[in-house]
């Protein structure tokens, strides 16, 4: 009898029995499927036929060697795999999502060669019985295609790799100060002007180093429909993010009337947090409602990202017209005077209502929370854990994505040749130790409720939601791949892998003690190195080797901006500080450094 870990699966399934032995799947073997699971069975058949050079023949389920069947009694997204010594391979799935996950697990069971695009068998599968289901329903990864445009085929490849780790949400960060990447027919300047910048900053903005090389690109709506369909075929939902009312310089360069200053500018060429936020006018609202109408038409996700992060109100304070608008809208501070900072939450709330009216739910970063935010909005907690706990307590569903833990653009090691080291040190072990809702936040002291937060949340996830006691649900967790310093698919591979594999296990597998040095952490590292990195090698992923970068992965002379997690936690606590703080107008400070003209959170 082998031990379950000997299969080397990542993420580790909930329950596995491995009696030993293996079976061969022959050329011409039959594959039968319940019609509801056909997309998953078809995907598995195609990748398997390619990798092992054989043909699997669609046939009736009672005459097939491989069967995909619907089964009752499994939790949502769950599946079972039974590889019998007789050679029968039976997949049972609760639903299509479960079948997609089962297909990915079957691919892993076939060994690293299953990740090649050509080969000549044989295809051997271990005899196994497993029952598996996800811990969280939202297992996300954000890909920033705004700071650096990523060609479509690399986005498709990224989706393949996310799906290979049983992640099921790709948040596509499509717009930012440095580029607008989604075609909007009504507003062609968004891509004609907003998709291009004349040069880029190299490394941290603090050195002022620019490359003098134009950069840009965008996806047509046909491209995006293809991306959505490709992801759907792999069990991944693409959540588009249109970031407002900050991070909008590219849109303002295209349509200056959207901006607070109203003067013509160019698409931003530096990183960091811009003060050039939207004019929170009726005109801006109408513009972005029209943008969202096209986005809603292209993307079929139940969730639409509206951003809402990092919105310095500095220019609003300086504008008597905008102060007057805050007053007219009744946005007043404790002192009874107009409070322009509240226009941030007000603006996002209005667009969230537009998304709701279309039958979808908005997703916002935690700073966009306000008493005006509709309760159906999903809050992504990025500045720390406390914002997510507060959102749960206020009744919002939450995705935990704290920058202290799961920002994969942050440096993965302390190797002297680490390329452009920015952010906090987050090793593979650090990411593996991440717990989306740590014990410190179990029961907020000022909110006496009958059930502790974690217990309630876990119950809700396993029973697919329902009673709330006024609290929101922890939908899951999301890793972030911001690309200020990742200017190619190769750099994205380096930052993302293998840490995304560690993250995937946190998001999928049952809760466990994964702290550094724990038995689980040591076991995972061994499994990763011996069994999973060979899969990534076979696929052609240029991940960061555990010992540090290959010489060709270094970026000599390009300066990063490392941050110190212990020092920042000492100041910000579990809440974190985020990339800036509003001190009432004197200056907006980046964390960990002096106030520059253009503060920057990301390096
Ligand atoms: C963020 O990192 N500004 C969401």
Boltz pocket constraint, residues with backbone or C-beta under 6 A from the ligand:
constraints:
  - pocket:
      binder: B
      contacts: [[A, 309], [A, 310], [A, 365], [A, 382], [A, 579]]
      max_distance: 6.0
